[in-house]
């Protein structure tokens, strides 16, 4: 005999969940920090081809 119960499922929109919002904010802050880093900026300004080791 199979018994089923009625359960209420709560659907949470990710954009409104605090953990998701915090993760998105951290990702944006990390990306901005990487853009500000001197090594990243020099990579953008340099049009020279990358050297490959032989």
C-alpha positions in Angstrom: 0.0 0.0 0.0 1.4 3.4 -1.0 0.7 6.4 1.1 1.2 9.9 -0.2 1.2 13.1 1.9 0.5 16.6 0.8 3.6 18.7 1.3 3.9 22.4 0.6 6.9 23.3 -1.5 8.3 26.7 -1.1 9.9 28.2 -4.2 12.4 30.9 -3.5 13.5 33.2 -6.2 17.3 33.2 -6.2 17.6 36.9 -6.8 15.8 37.5 -3.5 17.8 35.0 -1.4 20.4 36.6 0.9 23.0 33.9 0.3 22.7 34.3 -3.5 22.8 38.1 -3.3 25.9 37.9 -1.1 27.7 35.5 -3.5 26.8 37.8 -6.5 28.1 40.8 -4.6 31.4 39.0 -3.8 31.8 37.9 -7.4 31.4 41.5 -8.6 33.8 42.8 -6.0 36.4 40.2 -7.0 36.0 41.0 -10.7 36.4 44.7 -9.9 39.5 44.0 -7.8 41.0 42.0 -10.6 40.5 44.8 -13.0 42.2 47.2 -10.6 45.3 44.9 -10.2 48.4 46.2 -12.0 49.1 42.9 -13.7 45.6 42.8 -15.2 45.9 46.4 -16.4 49.2 45.9 -18.1 47.8 42.9 -19.9 45.0 45.1 -21.3 47.4 47.9 -22.4 49.9 45.5 -24.0 49.3 44.6 -27.6 52.4 42.6 -27.9 52.0 38.9 -28.5 52.5 36.5 -25.7 55.9 34.7 -25.6 55.7 30.9 -25.7 58.3 28.8 -24.1 60.0 26.3 -26.4 
